[in-house]
Amino acid sequence: MPANAAEDLLRMGEVKINWTMCRVKPKVNVMLCYNCLELGHHSDICKEKRNDRKCLNCTQVGHLSKDCTSGSFCATCNREGHRTGSTICPTSKRRIQEATWNTLKNIRKENDDEIVLKEINEEKLVDPDMDMDITSGGECGSNN
């Protein structure tokens, strides 16, 4: 999609597709490094040693998440009970929301136009074992 068309859709905030009104929100990709489990970069540019790769479940070095027998631990918020990249991590949610707002601010600055900022719900984080594109919530026609 051309950038100017995407910007117009963001400004409108919603679009009618057939009989359904769909919210339009920016997609913000927050990178998760599979090597050190930090947000903001990928493993191919990670400064930590490759052989020190951490488990996505417990954050310990020496095994992968598929072989993990420990309880889950989040490297982002340093809490037990969920793993890094989990949808219930309050720190990840906050960082993703900040990245989304920064994206909206940059769009505003580039276009010098007023964009109506609608409520942004960041509740659909992708499972860390899958593709790490973490997107803003709500699909067309959903009640999210």
The first five atom37 places (N, CA, C, CB, O) and aatype in JSON, in Angstrom:
{
  "aatype": [12, 14, 0, 2, 0, 0, 6, 3, 10, 10, 1, 12, 7, 6, 19, 11, 9, 2, 17, 16, 12, 4, 1, 19, 11, 14, 11, 19, 2, 19, 12, 10, 4, 18, 2, 4, 10, 6, 10, 7, 8, 8, 15, 3, 9, 4, 11, 6, 11, 1, 2, 3, 1, 11, 4, 10, 2, 4, 16, 5, 19, 7, 8, 10, 15, 11, 3, 4, 16, 15, 7, 15, 13, 4, 0, 16, 4, 2, 1, 6, 7, 8, 1, 16, 7, 15, 16, 9, 4, 14, 16, 15, 11, 1, 1, 9, 5, 6, 0, 16, 17, 2, 16, 10, 11, 2, 9, 1, 11, 6, 2, 3, 3, 6, 9, 19, 10, 11, 6, 9, 2, 6, 6, 11, 10, 19, 3, 14, 3, 12, 3, 12, 3, 9, 16, 15, 7, 7, 6, 4, 7, 15, 2, 2],
  "atom_mask": [
    [1, 1, 1, 1, 1],
    [1, 1, 1, 1, 1],
    [1, 1, 1, 1, 1],
    [1, 1, 1, 1, 1],
    [1, 1, 1, 1, 1],
    [1, 1, 1, 1, 1],
    [1, 1, 1, 1, 1],
    [1, 1, 1, 1, 1],
    [1, 1, 1, 1, 1],
    [1, 1, 1, 1, 1],
    [1, 1, 1, 1, 1],
    [1, 1, 1, 1, 1],
    [1, 1, 1, 0, 1],
    [1, 1, 1, 1, 1],
    [1, 1, 1, 1, 1],
    [1, 1, 1, 1, 1],
    [1, 1, 1, 1, 1],
    [1, 1, 1, 1, 1],
    [1, 1, 1, 1, 1],
    [1, 1, 1, 1, 1],
    [1, 1, 1, 1, 1],
    [1, 1, 1, 1, 1],
    [1, 1, 1, 1, 1],
    [1, 1, 1, 1, 1],
    [1, 1, 1, 1, 1],
    [1, 1, 1, 1, 1],
    [1, 1, 1, 1, 1],
    [1, 1, 1, 1, 1],
    [1, 1, 1, 1, 1],
    [1, 1, 1, 1, 1],
    [1, 1, 1, 1, 1],
    [1, 1, 1, 1, 1],
    [1, 1, 1, 1, 1],
    [1, 1, 1, 1, 1],
    [1, 1, 1, 1, 1],
    [1, 1, 1, 1, 1],
    [1, 1, 1, 1, 1],
    [1, 1, 1, 1, 1],
    [1, 1, 1, 1, 1],
    [1, 1, 1, 0, 1],
    [1, 1, 1, 1, 1],
    [1, 1, 1, 1, 1],
    [1, 1, 1, 1, 1],
    [1, 1, 1, 1, 1],
    [1, 1, 1, 1, 1],
    [1, 1, 1, 1, 1],
    [1, 1, 1, 1, 1],
    [1, 1, 1, 1, 1],
    [1, 1, 1, 1, 1],
    [1, 1, 1, 1, 1],
    [1, 1, 1, 1, 1],
    [1, 1, 1, 1, 1],
    [1, 1, 1, 1, 1],
    [1, 1, 1, 1, 1],
    [1, 1, 1, 1, 1],
    [1, 1, 1, 1, 1],
    [1, 1, 1, 1, 1],
    [1, 1, 1, 1, 1],
    [1, 1, 1, 1, 1],
    [1, 1, 1, 1, 1],
    [1, 1, 1, 1, 1],
    [1, 1, 1, 0, 1],
    [1, 1, 1, 1, 1],
    [1, 1, 1, 1, 1],
    [1, 1, 1, 1, 1],
    [1, 1, 1, 1, 1],
    [1, 1, 1, 1, 1],
    [1, 1, 1, 1, 1],
    [1, 1, 1, 1, 1],
    [1, 1, 1, 1, 1],
    [1, 1, 1, 0, 1],
    [1, 1, 1, 1, 1],
    [1, 1, 1, 1, 1],
    [1, 1, 1, 1, 1],
    [1, 1, 1, 1, 1],
    [1, 1, 1, 1, 1],
    [1, 1, 1, 1, 1],
    [1, 1, 1, 1, 1],
    [1, 1, 1, 1, 1],
    [1, 1, 1, 1, 1],
    [1, 1, 1, 0, 1],
    [1, 1, 1, 1, 1],
    [1, 1, 1, 1, 1],
    [1, 1, 1, 1, 1],
    [1, 1, 1, 0, 1],
    [1, 1, 1, 1, 1],
    [1, 1, 1, 1, 1],
    [1, 1, 1, 1, 1],
    [1, 1, 1, 1, 1],
    [1, 1, 1, 1, 1],
    [1, 1, 1, 1, 1],
    [1, 1, 1, 1, 1],
    [1, 1, 1, 1, 1],
    [1, 1, 1, 1, 1],
    [1, 1, 1, 1, 1],
    [1, 1, 1, 1, 1],
    [1, 1, 1, 1, 1],
    [1, 1, 1, 1, 1],
    [1, 1, 1, 1, 1],
    [1, 1, 1, 1, 1],
    [1, 1, 1, 1, 1],
    [1, 1, 1, 1, 1],
    [1, 1, 1, 1, 1],
    [1, 1, 1, 1, 1],
    [1, 1, 1, 1, 1],
    [1, 1, 1, 1, 1],
    [1, 1, 1, 1, 1],
    [1, 1, 1, 1, 1],
    [1, 1, 1, 1, 1],
    [1, 1, 1, 1, 1],
    [1, 1, 1, 1, 1],
    [1, 1, 1, 1, 1],
    [1, 1, 1, 1, 1],
    [1, 1, 1, 1, 1],
    [1, 1, 1, 1, 1],
    [1, 1, 1, 1, 1],
    [1, 1, 1, 1, 1],
    [1, 1, 1, 1, 1],
    [1, 1, 1, 1, 1],
    [1, 1, 1, 1, 1],
    [1, 1, 1, 1, 1],
    [1, 1, 1, 1, 1],
    [1, 1, 1, 1, 1],
    [1, 1, 1, 1, 1],
    [1, 1, 1, 1, 1],
    [1, 1, 1, 1, 1],
    [1, 1, 1, 1, 1],
    [1, 1, 1, 1, 1],
    [1, 1, 1, 1, 1],
    [1, 1, 1, 1, 1],
    [1, 1, 1, 1, 1],
    [1, 1, 1, 1, 1],
    [1, 1, 1, 1, 1],
    [1, 1, 1, 1, 1],
    [1, 1, 1, 1, 1],
    [1, 1, 1, 1, 1],
    [1, 1, 1, 0, 1],
    [1, 1, 1, 0, 1],
    [1, 1, 1, 1, 1],
    [1, 1, 1, 1, 1],
    [1, 1, 1, 0, 1],
    [1, 1, 1, 1, 1],
    [1, 1, 1, 1, 1],
    [1, 1, 1, 1, 1]
  ],
  "atom_positions": [
    [[0.85, -1.17, 0.0], [0.0, 0.0, 0.0], [0.89, 1.24, 0.0], [-0.96, 0.0, 1.22], [1.86, 1.3, 0.76]],
    [[0.59, 2.2, -0.83], [1.38, 3.44, -0.82], [1.3, 4.15, 0.53], [0.9, 4.39, -1.94], [0.27, 4.11, 1.2]],
    [[2.39, 4.79, 0.92], [2.47, 5.45, 2.23], [1.37, 6.49, 2.42], [3.83, 6.1, 2.41], [0.78, 6.57, 3.5]],
    [[1.08, 7.28, 1.39], [0.07, 8.33, 1.55], [-1.33, 7.73, 1.76], [0.07, 9.26, 0.33], [-2.15, 8.32, 2.47]],
    [[-1.61, 6.58, 1.14], [-2.91, 5.92, 1.35], [-3.0, 5.39, 2.78], [-3.1, 4.77, 0.33], [-4.05, 5.5, 3.42]],
    [[-1.91, 4.82, 3.28], [-1.89, 4.32, 4.66], [-2.07, 5.46, 5.65], [-0.58, 3.57, 4.95], [-2.79, 5.33, 6.64]],
    [[-1.43, 6.59, 5.38], [-1.56, 7.76, 6.26], [-2.99, 8.27, 6.27], [-0.61, 8.88, 5.81], [-3.51, 8.65, 7.32]],
    [[-3.65, 8.28, 5.1], [-5.05, 8.7, 5.03], [-5.94, 7.77, 5.86], [-5.52, 8.73, 3.57], [-6.82, 8.24, 6.58]],
    [[-5.7, 6.47, 5.76], [-6.49, 5.51, 6.54], [-6.27, 5.71, 8.04], [-6.13, 4.08, 6.14], [-7.22, 5.63, 8.82]],
    [[-5.03, 5.95, 8.44], [-4.75, 6.2, 9.86], [-5.47, 7.45, 10.34], [-3.24, 6.34, 10.09], [-6.0, 7.48, 11.45]],
    [[-5.49, 8.48, 9.52], [-6.17, 9.72, 9.89], [-7.67, 9.49, 10.08], [-5.94, 10.8, 8.82], [-8.28, 10.03, 11.01]],
    [[-8.26, 8.68, 9.2], [-9.7, 8.41, 9.29], [-10.02, 7.58, 10.53], [-10.18, 7.68, 8.02], [-11.07, 7.77, 11.14]],
    [[-9.14, 6.67, 10.9], [-9.36, 5.87, 12.1], [-10.23, 4.64, 11.91], [0.0, 0.0, 0.0], [-10.15, 3.7, 12.69]],
    [[-11.05, 4.64, 10.87], [-11.87, 3.47, 10.57], [-12.27, 3.51, 9.1], [-13.12, 3.43, 11.48], [-12.26, 4.55, 8.46]],
    [[-12.6, 2.33, 8.6], [-13.0, 2.22, 7.2], [-14.1, 1.16, 7.11], [-11.77, 1.84, 6.29], [-14.1, 0.18, 7.85]],
    [[-15.05, 1.38, 6.2], [-16.14, 0.44, 6.03], [-15.75, -0.57, 4.95], [-17.46, 1.17, 5.66], [-15.43, -0.19, 3.82]],
    [[-15.79, -1.84, 5.32], [-15.53, -2.92, 4.37], [-16.79, -3.77, 4.33], [-14.26, -3.78, 4.78], [-17.16, -4.41, 5.32]],
    [[-17.44, -3.78, 3.17], [-18.76, -4.38, 3.02], [-19.7, -3.76, 4.05], [-18.69, -5.94, 3.18], [-19.99, -2.57, 3.97]],
    [[-20.19, -4.54, 5.01], [-21.12, -4.01, 6.0], [-20.48, -3.83, 7.37], [-22.32, -4.93, 6.11], [-21.19, -3.64, 8.37]],
    [[-19.17, -3.89, 7.44], [-18.48, -3.85, 8.72], [-17.57, -2.63, 8.81], [-17.67, -5.13, 8.93], [-16.79, -2.36, 7.9]],
    [[-17.67, -1.9, 9.92], [-16.74, -0.81, 10.18], [-15.51, -1.4, 10.87], [-17.39, 0.32, 11.07], [-15.63, -2.07, 11.89]],
    [[-14.35, -1.15, 10.3], [-13.1, -1.71, 10.82], [-12.2, -0.6, 11.31], [-12.38, -2.55, 9.74], [-12.0, 0.41, 10.63]],
    [[-11.65, -0.78, 12.53], [-10.71, 0.2, 13.06], [-9.38, 0.08, 12.33], [-10.51, 0.0, 14.59], [-8.95, -1.01, 11.97]],
    [[-8.75, 1.21, 12.12], [-7.45, 1.24, 11.47], [-6.43, 1.7, 12.5], [-7.44, 2.19, 10.22], [-6.56, 2.77, 13.08]],
    [[-5.43, 0.86, 12.72], [-4.39, 1.17, 13.7], [-3.04, 0.9, 13.07], [-4.58, 0.35, 15.0], [-2.92, 0.06, 12.18]],
    [[-2.02, 1.6, 13.53], [-0.69, 1.33, 12.98], [-0.18, -0.02, 13.47], [0.29, 2.45, 13.36], [-0.44, -0.42, 14.6]],
    [[0.56, -0.69, 12.61], [1.21, -1.93, 13.02], [2.63, -1.58, 13.44], [1.21, -3.0, 11.86], [3.4, -1.02, 12.66]],
    [[2.95, -1.9, 14.66], [4.27, -1.6, 15.19], [4.97, -2.91, 15.5], [4.19, -0.7, 16.46], [4.48, -3.72, 16.29]],
    [[6.1, -3.12, 14.87], [6.88, -4.33, 15.12], [7.92, -4.05, 16.19], [7.56, -4.84, 13.82], [8.81, -3.21, 16.01]],
    [[7.81, -4.74, 17.3], [8.8, -4.63, 18.36], [9.63, -5.9, 18.31], [8.13, -4.42, 19.78], [9.12, -7.0, 18.5]],
    [[10.91, -5.74, 18.05], [11.79, -6.88, 17.88], [12.16, -7.51, 19.22], [13.05, -6.47, 17.12], [12.36, -6.8, 20.21]],
    [[12.26, -8.83, 19.24], [12.74, -9.56, 20.4], [13.93, -10.39, 19.96], [11.62, -10.47, 21.02], [13.84, -11.16, 19.0]],
    [[15.04, -10.23, 20.64], [16.25, -10.98, 20.33], [16.14, -12.38, 20.93], [17.51, -10.25, 20.86], [15.94, -12.52, 22.13]],
    [[16.26, -13.4, 20.1], [16.2, -14.77, 20.58], [17.49, -15.18, 21.28], [15.91, -15.72, 19.43], [17.55, -16.23, 21.91]],
    [[18.53, -14.36, 21.17], [19.8, -14.67, 21.8], [19.83, -14.19, 23.25], [20.95, -14.03, 21.01], [20.1, -14.98, 24.16]],
    [[19.56, -12.9, 23.48], [19.65, -12.34, 24.84], [18.28, -12.05, 25.46], [20.46, -11.06, 24.81], [18.2, -11.73, 26.65]],
    [[17.21, -12.18, 24.69], [15.83, -11.96, 25.12], [15.51, -10.5, 25.44], [15.53, -12.81, 26.33], [14.57, -10.23, 26.18]],
    [[16.27, -9.58, 24.9], [15.99, -8.15, 25.08], [15.12, -7.67, 23.92], [17.31, -7.33, 25.17], [15.22, -8.17, 22.8]],
    [[14.28, -6.69, 24.2], [13.47, -6.06, 23.16], [14.3, -5.03, 22.41], [12.2, -5.41, 23.76], [15.19, -4.41, 22.99]],
    [[14.0, -4.84, 21.14], [14.59, -3.75, 20.38], [15.62, -4.13, 19.34], [0.0, 0.0, 0.0], [16.06, -3.27, 18.58]],
    [[16.03, -5.39, 19.28], [16.96, -5.81, 18.24], [16.77, -7.31, 17.98], [18.44, -5.5, 18.64], [16.16, -8.02, 18.77]],
    [[17.32, -7.77, 16.84], [17.27, -9.18, 16.48], [18.57, -9.87, 16.85], [16.98, -9.36, 14.98], [19.58, -9.2, 17.09]],
    [[18.55, -11.18, 16.9], [19.73, -11.94, 17.31], [20.9, -11.79, 16.35], [19.37, -13.4, 17.43], [22.05, -11.95, 16.77]],
    [[20.64, -11.48, 15.08], [21.76, -11.35, 14.14], [22.62, -10.12, 14.4], [21.23, -11.29, 12.73], [23.73, -10.04, 13.89]],
    [[22.14, -9.16, 15.19], [22.97, -8.0, 15.54], [23.2, -7.91, 17.05], [22.32, -6.71, 15.05], [23.62, -6.87, 17.56]],
    [[22.93, -9.01, 17.76], [23.08, -9.04, 19.22], [24.56, -8.99, 19.59], [22.42, -10.3, 19.81], [25.4, -9.62, 18.95]],
    [[24.86, -8.24, 20.65], [26.24, -8.1, 21.1], [26.67, -9.21, 22.05], [26.42, -6.77, 21.78], [27.86, -9.37, 22.32]],
    [[25.72, -9.99, 22.56], [26.08, -11.11, 23.44], [26.57, -12.29, 22.61], [24.87, -11.53, 24.32], [26.23, -12.42, 21.43]],
    [[27.36, -13.15, 23.24], [27.91, -14.31, 22.55], [26.79, -15.22, 22.07], [28.87, -15.08, 23.47], [25.78, -15.4, 22.75]],
    [[26.97, -15.78, 20.9], [25.98, -16.67, 20.31], [25.78, -17.93, 21.15], [26.39, -17.05, 18.89], [24.66, -18.44, 21.24]],
    [[26.84, -18.43, 21.76], [26.71, -19.66, 22.53], [26.09, -19.42, 23.9], [28.07, -20.31, 22.7], [25.89, -20.37, 24.66]],
    [[25.78, -18.17, 24.22], [25.11, -17.84, 25.48], [23.61, -17.64, 25.29], [25.74, -16.59, 26.09], [22.96, -16.97, 26.1]],
    [[23.07, -18.21, 24.22], [21.65, -18.05, 23.92], [20.8, -18.54, 25.1], [21.27, -18.83, 22.64], [21.06, -19.59, 25.68]],
    [[19.79, -17.74, 25.44], [18.95, -18.03, 26.61], [17.66, -18.75, 26.22], [18.62, -16.74, 27.36], [17.14, -18.57, 25.12]],
    [[17.16, -19.54, 27.14], [15.89, -20.23, 26.97], [14.76, -19.21, 27.01], [15.7, -21.33, 28.07], [14.74, -18.35, 27.9]],
    [[13.82, -19.29, 26.08], [12.68, -18.36, 26.06], [11.73, -18.58, 27.23], [11.92, -18.5, 24.75], [10.97, -17.67, 27.58]],
    [[11.75, -19.75, 27.83], [10.84, -20.04, 28.93], [11.39, -19.59, 30.28], [10.55, -21.52, 28.98], [10.7, -18.89, 31.03]],
    [[12.63, -19.98, 30.61], [13.16, -19.7, 31.95], [14.3, -18.68, 31.95], [13.64, -20.98, 32.59], [14.74, -18.27, 33.03]],
    [[14.79, -18.28, 30.8], [15.88, -17.31, 30.56], [17.26, -17.83, 30.96], [15.6, -16.04, 31.33], [18.21, -17.05, 30.98]],
    [[17.4, -19.1, 31.27], [18.7, -19.66, 31.61], [19.45, -20.07, 30.34], [18.55, -20.87, 32.55], [18.84, -20.35, 29.31]],
    [[20.77, -20.09, 30.43], [21.63, -20.47, 29.31], [21.83, -21.99, 29.34], [23.0, -19.73, 29.38], [21.87, -22.59, 30.41]],
    [[21.96, -22.6, 28.18], [22.34, -24.0, 28.11], [21.3, -24.93, 27.53], [0.0, 0.0, 0.0], [21.59, -26.1, 27.28]],
    [[20.1, -24.45, 27.3], [19.07, -25.29, 26.68], [18.06, -24.39, 25.97], [18.37, -26.18, 27.74], [18.02, -23.18, 26.2]],
    [[17.26, -24.99, 25.1], [16.21, -24.26, 24.39], [14.87, -24.46, 25.09], [16.12, -24.72, 22.91], [14.73, -25.37, 25.91]],
    [[13.91, -23.62, 24.77], [12.61, -23.68, 25.45], [11.91, -25.02, 25.26], [11.71, -22.57, 24.95], [11.2, -25.47, 26.16]],
    [[12.1, -25.67, 24.12], [11.44, -26.96, 23.89], [11.95, -28.04, 24.84], [11.65, -27.4, 22.45], [11.27, -29.04, 25.08]],
    [[13.16, -27.85, 25.39], [13.75, -28.82, 26.31], [13.66, -28.36, 27.77], [15.19, -29.08, 25.94], [14.2, -29.03, 28.65]],
    [[13.01, -27.24, 28.04], [13.0, -26.64, 29.37], [12.07, -27.39, 30.32], [12.59, -25.18, 29.29], [10.95, -27.75, 29.97]],
    [[12.57, -27.62, 31.53], [11.75, -28.26, 32.57], [11.5, -27.31, 33.74], [12.43, -29.54, 33.07], [10.86, -27.69, 34.72]],
    [[12.0, -26.08, 33.63], [11.84, -25.09, 34.7], [10.53, -24.32, 34.54], [13.02, -24.11, 34.71], [9.87, -24.41, 33.5]],
    [[10.17, -23.58, 35.56], [9.01, -22.69, 35.49], [9.32, -21.48, 34.62], [0.0, 0.0, 0.0], [10.49, -21.17, 34.37]],
    [[8.29, -20.81, 34.16], [8.49, -19.68, 33.26], [8.97, -18.44, 34.03], [7.19, -19.36, 32.52], [8.62, -18.23, 35.19]],
    [[9.78, -17.64, 33.34], [10.33, -16.41, 33.89], [10.48, -15.42, 32.75], [11.71, -16.67, 34.62], [10.95, -15.78, 31.67]],
    [[10.1, -14.17, 32.98], [10.15, -13.14, 31.94], [11.4, -12.29, 32.09], [8.89, -12.26, 32.0], [11.63, -11.7, 33.15]],
    [[12.2, -12.23, 31.04], [13.42, -11.41, 31.05], [13.09, -9.92, 30.93], [14.35, -11.83, 29.92], [13.92, -9.08, 31.29]],
    [[11.92, -9.59, 30.44], [11.55, -8.18, 30.26], [11.18, -7.52, 31.57], [10.38, -8.07, 29.28], [11.63, -6.41, 31.85]],
    [[10.37, -8.19, 32.4], [9.93, -7.59, 33.66], [10.56, -8.26, 34.89], [8.43, -7.66, 33.77], [10.32, -7.84, 36.02]],
    [[11.36, -9.3, 34.66], [12.03, -10.04, 35.75], [11.05, -10.62, 36.77], [13.0, -9.12, 36.46], [11.27, -10.54, 37.97]],
    [[9.96, -11.22, 36.26], [8.97, -11.84, 37.13], [8.72, -13.28, 36.71], [7.65, -11.05, 37.1], [8.88, -13.64, 35.54]],
    [[8.33, -14.1, 37.66], [7.94, -15.48, 37.38], [6.48, -15.51, 36.96], [8.18, -16.4, 38.61], [5.74, -14.55, 37.19]],
    [[6.07, -16.61, 36.35], [4.67, -16.8, 36.02], [4.32, -16.6, 34.56], [0.0, 0.0, 0.0], [3.24, -16.99, 34.13]],
    [[5.2, -16.01, 33.8], [5.0, -15.89, 32.36], [6.37, -15.77, 31.7], [4.1, -14.66, 32.0], [7.36, -15.41, 32.34]],
    [[6.42, -16.08, 30.42], [7.69, -16.05, 29.71], [7.87, -14.76, 28.92], [7.8, -17.24, 28.78], [6.92, -14.01, 28.72]],
    [[9.07, -14.53, 28.49], [9.4, -13.33, 27.72], [8.52, -13.27, 26.47], [10.9, -13.32, 27.34], [8.4, -14.25, 25.74]],
    [[7.92, -12.11, 26.23], [7.05, -11.93, 25.07], [5.61, -12.33, 25.32], [0.0, 0.0, 0.0], [4.79, -12.29, 24.4]],
    [[5.28, -12.7, 26.54], [3.93, -13.13, 26.88], [2.93, -11.98, 26.77], [3.9, -13.73, 28.29], [3.28, -10.81, 26.95]],
    [[1.69, -12.33, 26.48], [0.63, -11.32, 26.39], [0.26, -10.74, 27.75], [-0.6, -11.92, 25.75], [-0.42, -9.71, 27.8]],
    [[0.69, -11.36, 28.83], [0.33, -10.84, 30.15], [1.45, -10.03, 30.8], [-0.05, -11.98, 31.06], [1.31, -9.6, 31.94]],
    [[2.54, -9.81, 30.09], [3.65, -9.05, 30.66], [3.34, -7.55, 30.63], [4.96, -9.34, 29.88], [3.24, -6.98, 29.55]],
    [[3.19, -6.91, 31.79], [2.86, -5.48, 31.82], [3.97, -4.61, 31.24], [2.56, -5.05, 33.24], [3.69, -3.57, 30.63]],
    [[5.21, -5.0, 31.42], [6.33, -4.21, 30.9], [6.37, -4.27, 29.38], [7.67, -4.71, 31.48], [6.58, -3.25, 28.73]],
    [[6.16, -5.46, 28.81], [6.12, -5.59, 27.35], [4.97, -4.77, 26.77], [5.97, -7.07, 26.94], [5.14, -4.08, 25.77]],
    [[3.8, -4.85, 27.41], [2.65, -4.07, 26.93], [2.97, -2.58, 26.92], [1.42, -4.35, 27.8], [2.66, -1.88, 25.96]],
    [[3.59, -2.1, 28.01], [3.92, -0.67, 28.1], [4.92, -0.28, 27.01], [4.49, -0.34, 29.49], [4.76, 0.76, 26.37]],
    [[5.94, -1.09, 26.8], [6.95, -0.77, 25.79], [6.36, -0.77, 24.38], [8.11, -1.77, 25.86], [6.73, 0.05, 23.55]],
    [[5.45, -1.68, 24.13], [4.81, -1.74, 22.82], [3.91, -0.52, 22.64], [4.0, -3.04, 22.66], [3.86, 0.06, 21.55]],
    [[3.19, -0.14, 23.69], [2.34, 1.04, 23.6], [3.2, 2.29, 23.36], [1.5, 1.21, 24.88], [2.82, 3.15, 22.56]],
    [[4.34, 2.39, 24.04], [5.24, 3.53, 23.83], [5.75, 3.56, 22.39], [6.42, 3.47, 24.81], [5.81, 4.62, 21.77]],
    [[6.1, 2.39, 21.85], [6.58, 2.32, 20.47], [5.48, 2.73, 19.5], [7.07, 0.9, 20.14], [5.74, 3.4, 18.5]],
    [[4.24, 2.35, 19.8], [3.11, 2.73, 18.95], [2.9, 4.23, 18.97], [1.83, 2.01, 19.39], [2.73, 4.85, 17.92]],
    [[2.91, 4.84, 20.17], [2.73, 6.29, 20.26], [3.88, 7.02, 19.56], [2.65, 6.72, 21.73], [3.64, 8.03, 18.9]],
    [[5.1, 6.52, 19.7], [6.23, 7.16, 19.02], [6.07, 7.08, 17.51], [7.55, 6.5, 19.43], [6.42, 8.02, 16.79]],
    [[5.54, 5.97, 17.02], [5.27, 5.83, 15.59], [4.25, 6.87, 15.15], [4.79, 4.41, 15.25], [4.42, 7.52, 14.12]],
    [[3.17, 7.02, 15.92], [2.15, 8.01, 15.58], [2.71, 9.43, 15.61], [0.97, 7.9, 16.55], [2.38, 10.25, 14.75]],
    [[3.56, 9.72, 16.59], [4.18, 11.05, 16.66], [5.05, 11.31, 15.44], [5.02, 11.19, 17.93], [5.05, 12.42, 14.9]],
    [[5.8, 10.29, 15.0], [6.65, 10.45, 13.82], [5.83, 10.68, 12.57], [7.54, 9.23, 13.64], [6.2, 11.49, 11.72]],
    [[4.7, 9.97, 12.45], [3.82, 10.18, 11.3], [3.3, 11.61, 11.31], [2.64, 9.17, 11.31], [3.25, 12.27, 10.27]],
    [[2.92, 12.08, 12.48], [2.43, 13.46, 12.61], [3.48, 14.46, 12.19], [1.99, 13.73, 14.05], [3.19, 15.4, 11.44]],
    [[4.71, 14.27, 12.67], [5.79, 15.21, 12.35], [6.08, 15.21, 10.86], [7.05, 14.85, 13.13], [6.29, 16.27, 10.27]],
    [[6.1, 14.02, 10.25], [6.42, 13.93, 8.83], [5.36, 14.6, 7.97], [6.56, 12.47, 8.42], [5.7, 15.25, 6.98]],
    [[4.11, 14.48, 8.34], [3.03, 15.0, 7.51], [2.53, 16.36, 7.95], [1.89, 14.04, 7.51], [1.83, 17.04, 7.21]],
    [[2.88, 16.75, 9.15], [2.42, 18.02, 9.71], [0.91, 18.12, 9.69], [3.04, 19.19, 8.95], [0.34, 19.21, 9.55]],
    [[0.25, 16.97, 9.82], [-1.21, 16.91, 9.84], [-1.67, 16.47, 11.21], [-1.74, 15.94, 8.75], [-0.91, 15.88, 11.97]],
    [[-2.92, 16.77, 11.53], [-3.5, 16.32, 12.79], [-4.05, 14.91, 12.6], [-4.62, 17.29, 13.29], [-4.89, 14.68, 11.73]],
    [[-3.57, 13.98, 13.41], [-4.07, 12.61, 13.37], [-4.88, 12.39, 14.65], [-2.9, 11.56, 13.25], [-4.41, 12.68, 15.75]],
    [[-6.06, 11.9, 14.49], [-6.88, 11.61, 15.65], [-6.33, 10.35, 16.3], [-8.39, 11.45, 15.26], [-6.3, 9.28, 15.69]],
    [[-5.9, 10.49, 17.55], [-5.34, 9.35, 18.26], [-6.46, 8.62, 18.98], [-4.23, 9.8, 19.25], [-7.07, 9.15, 19.91]],
    [[-6.71, 7.43, 18.54], [-7.75, 6.62, 19.18], [-7.11, 5.69, 20.2], [-8.55, 5.82, 18.14], [-5.89, 5.51, 20.21]],
    [[-7.94, 5.12, 21.04], [-7.43, 4.2, 22.05], [-6.69, 3.05, 21.37], [-8.58, 3.65, 22.93], [-7.18, 2.45, 20.41]],
    [[-5.5, 2.76, 21.88], [-4.69, 1.69, 21.31], [-4.59, 0.56, 22.34], [-3.27, 2.21, 20.91], [-4.07, 0.75, 23.43]],
    [[-5.09, -0.58, 21.97], [-5.02, -1.74, 22.85], [-3.94, -2.67, 22.33], [-6.4, -2.48, 22.93], [-4.0, -3.12, 21.18]],
    [[-2.95, -2.95, 23.16], [-1.85, -3.83, 22.77], [-1.98, -5.16, 23.51], [-0.47, -3.16, 23.08], [-1.19, -5.47, 24.4]],
    [[-2.98, -5.92, 23.13], [-3.23, -7.14, 23.88], [-2.94, -8.4, 23.08], [-4.63, -7.17, 24.35], [-3.03, -9.5, 23.63]],
    [[-2.61, -8.27, 21.82], [-2.36, -9.46, 21.03], [-0.88, -9.55, 20.71], [-3.19, -9.46, 19.73], [-0.44, -9.11, 19.64]],
    [[-0.12, -10.1, 21.62], [1.29, -10.33, 21.38], [1.43, -11.74, 20.83], [2.14, -10.14, 22.68], [0.71, -12.65, 21.24]],
    [[2.34, -11.92, 19.91], [2.53, -13.22, 19.3], [3.38, -14.1, 20.22], [3.19, -13.08, 17.92], [4.28, -13.61, 20.9]],
    [[3.08, -15.38, 20.24], [3.85, -16.33, 21.04], [5.32, -16.25, 20.64], [3.31, -17.77, 20.86], [5.63, -16.21, 19.45]],
    [[6.24, -16.23, 21.61], [7.66, -16.07, 21.32], [8.25, -17.17, 20.44], [8.42, -16.01, 22.59], [9.26, -16.95, 19.79]],
    [[7.63, -18.35, 20.41], [8.14, -19.43, 19.58], [7.76, -19.25, 18.12], [7.63, -20.76, 20.08], [8.23, -19.98, 17.25]],
    [[6.9, -18.27, 17.85], [6.46, -18.03, 16.49], [7.11, -16.77, 15.98], [4.91, -17.92, 16.42], [8.04, -16.25, 16.6]],
    [[6.65, -16.27, 14.85], [7.14, -15.01, 14.29], [6.95, -13.9, 15.31], [6.42, -14.68, 12.96], [5.87, -13.79, 15.89]],
    [[7.97, -13.08, 15.54], [7.9, -12.11, 16.61], [7.32, -10.76, 16.22], [9.26, -11.91, 17.16], [7.59, -9.76, 16.89]],
    [[6.55, -10.68, 15.15], [5.85, -9.44, 14.87], [4.78, -9.28, 15.93], [5.23, -9.44, 13.43], [3.83, -10.06, 15.99]],
    [[4.93, -8.29, 16.75], [3.98, -8.04, 17.82], [3.12, -6.87, 17.36], [4.69, -7.73, 19.2], [3.62, -5.77, 17.16]],
    [[1.83, -7.11, 17.18], [0.98, -6.12, 16.56], [-0.06, -5.59, 17.52], [0.31, -6.69, 15.34], [-0.33, -6.2, 18.55]],
    [[-0.63, -4.46, 17.16], [-1.69, -3.9, 17.98], [-2.94, -4.74, 17.82], [-1.97, -2.42, 17.6], [-3.16, -5.36, 16.78]],
    [[-3.76, -4.75, 18.85], [-4.91, -5.64, 18.91], [-6.06, -5.23, 18.03], [0.0, 0.0, 0.0], [-6.09, -4.12, 17.48]],
    [[-7.01, -6.13, 17.89], [-8.25, -5.86, 17.19], [-8.16, -6.13, 15.71], [0.0, 0.0, 0.0], [-7.37, -5.49, 15.0]],
    [[-8.96, -7.07, 15.23], [-9.02, -7.33, 13.82], [-10.35, -6.82, 13.31], [-8.83, -8.83, 13.51], [-11.26, -6.54, 14.09]],
    [[-10.45, -6.71, 12.02], [-11.67, -6.23, 11.4], [-12.85, -7.07, 11.84], [-11.54, -6.23, 9.87], [-12.83, -8.3, 11.72]],
    [[-13.88, -6.41, 12.34], [-15.09, -7.1, 12.73], [-15.05, -7.72, 14.11], [0.0, 0.0, 0.0], [-16.05, -8.28, 14.56]],
    [[-13.93, -7.64, 14.8], [-13.85, -8.23, 16.14], [-14.34, -7.23, 17.18], [-12.42, -8.68, 16.47], [-14.49, -6.05, 16.88]],
    [[-14.57, -7.7, 18.37], [-15.02, -6.84, 19.46], [-13.89, -6.41, 20.35], [-16.07, -7.54, 20.27], [-14.14, -5.88, 21.43]],
    [[-12.63, -6.61, 19.95], [-11.47, -6.25, 20.78], [-11.23, -4.78, 20.79], [-10.24, -6.95, 20.3], [-10.3, -4.31, 21.44]]
  ]
}
